[in-house]
Amino acid sequence: MGRNLLLNMADHGFAVVGFDKDAQKGATLESSASSGTTVKGVTTLAEMVQLLEKPRKMMMLVPAGKPVDDVINDLLPLLEKGDIVIDGGNSHYTDTLRRVTFMEGKGFHFMGVGISGGEQGARTGPSIMPGGDPEAYPFVQPILEAVAAKVGGVPCVAHLGKGAAGHYVKMVHNGIEYAIMQLISETYDLLHRGLGLDNDELHKVYRNWNDGELQSFLVEITRDIFLKVDEKTGNRLVDMILDKAGAKGTGKWTSQDAMDLGVPIPVIDMAVCLRELSAYKDERIQAAALYKNPSSDIPVPQEVFIQQVQDALFFGVIISYAQGLAMLHVASKELDMQIPMQEVVKVWRGGCIIRSSLLEVFFKAFQKNPELPNLLLEGEIAQLLQAKKQNMRNMIIHAIHMGYPVAGLMAALSYFDAYRSEKMPTNLIQAQRDYFGAHTYQRIDEPGIFHTEWNK
Ligand code: 6PG
């Protein structure tokens, strides 16, 4: 990823230096450079620092955690006041905040920058989410704008707020990424195990979806995955992959932080849980032997069911974005990050893993109201959800009836149904709390705090 980003910068006319202790990596960097560009690979930080123009602009792309602190410590004796150090990895925002304070105390600038798009995106145009130090941003802005993905000529990069805002926005981006991937996997299960579609048929279904309102990077790659042949066996590769999901942690961090903030994001939570459940392969094998397999008795014609699944996915995807963006809205205030929501959505329109044509609709929503607390409150989005609601319900009824797990889709629908409930059954919870713990309650007809001796 680091190499690709450097090559991208070089293609846009910037002279770049890549540091890696492994000389072979530096040689590969130099040999991959386009002719006429200035690209140098070095094996020591001292050489790198010496070659850079001041104020030096240095971006780290190393795994989150200790490796970031190690690089900072190695760099410290080589830096001069005003130098800019950027962490372009997926660091936890609390680490970024600590590093900002530490580096500023020493007279250096430190920025946490989220970068999305994977290796390919880094080469051709990623989505870039810088945050923090506003003084340092103008120095790196032209570079980031040049290399970022473009949508209608507009670069997918913007300064996204104070402190660790860049890494916070990237964390939530990844939470949404987890949610959408979970929902897509549930639709795959229904169509594959449920309907019995083979990989060629699945390819066609996802191709049709990607050609329509579900157009997005994740549906597009799903379409292509079904055609990939395993070189070893000649089978389709997707069928040869073990059903245990990995996770580097950013989805879990999103859920953990949402809990701390008191913002409900159940589709993201469920996506994290289901990746965790997938790891229990041995237990799942035992349980599968104990309980009956799901039936494939779908009570509607195939094309009707596929339409229901498509609409359910569209509905669930909107809810996933709504939850992530609602979380950002609250976090921006609670953590004093001043995140410009409209800019976040603008930056996500291209280059990143969660780019989709829906982002245009969300962009317009935040253009109308930058303080929109939840996408579900916006008229155009309400219409989209209303149009798909019934098919979402129908699909879930069939999935439950047959016994297929659709936890993410169900979480999306239940969130929707609870969010649009003027009256929730939480009055009963308050009564129970007061009954057993004298926790008090508020009344609907009178201000104040009340307690009742329920046993008297
Ligand atoms: C991106 C991705 C990228 C990475 C994830 C994978 O935006 O380019 O989100 O950051 O692929 O960290 O995360 P998991 O390993 O947790 O799935």
Boltz pocket constraint, residues with backbone or C-beta under 6 A from the ligand:
constraints:
  - pocket:
      binder: B
      contacts: [[A, 90], [A, 115], [A, 116], [A, 117], [A, 118], [A, 174], [A, 177], [A, 246], [A, 247], [A, 248], [A, 249], [A, 250], [A, 251], [A, 352], [A, 353]]
      max_distance: 6.0
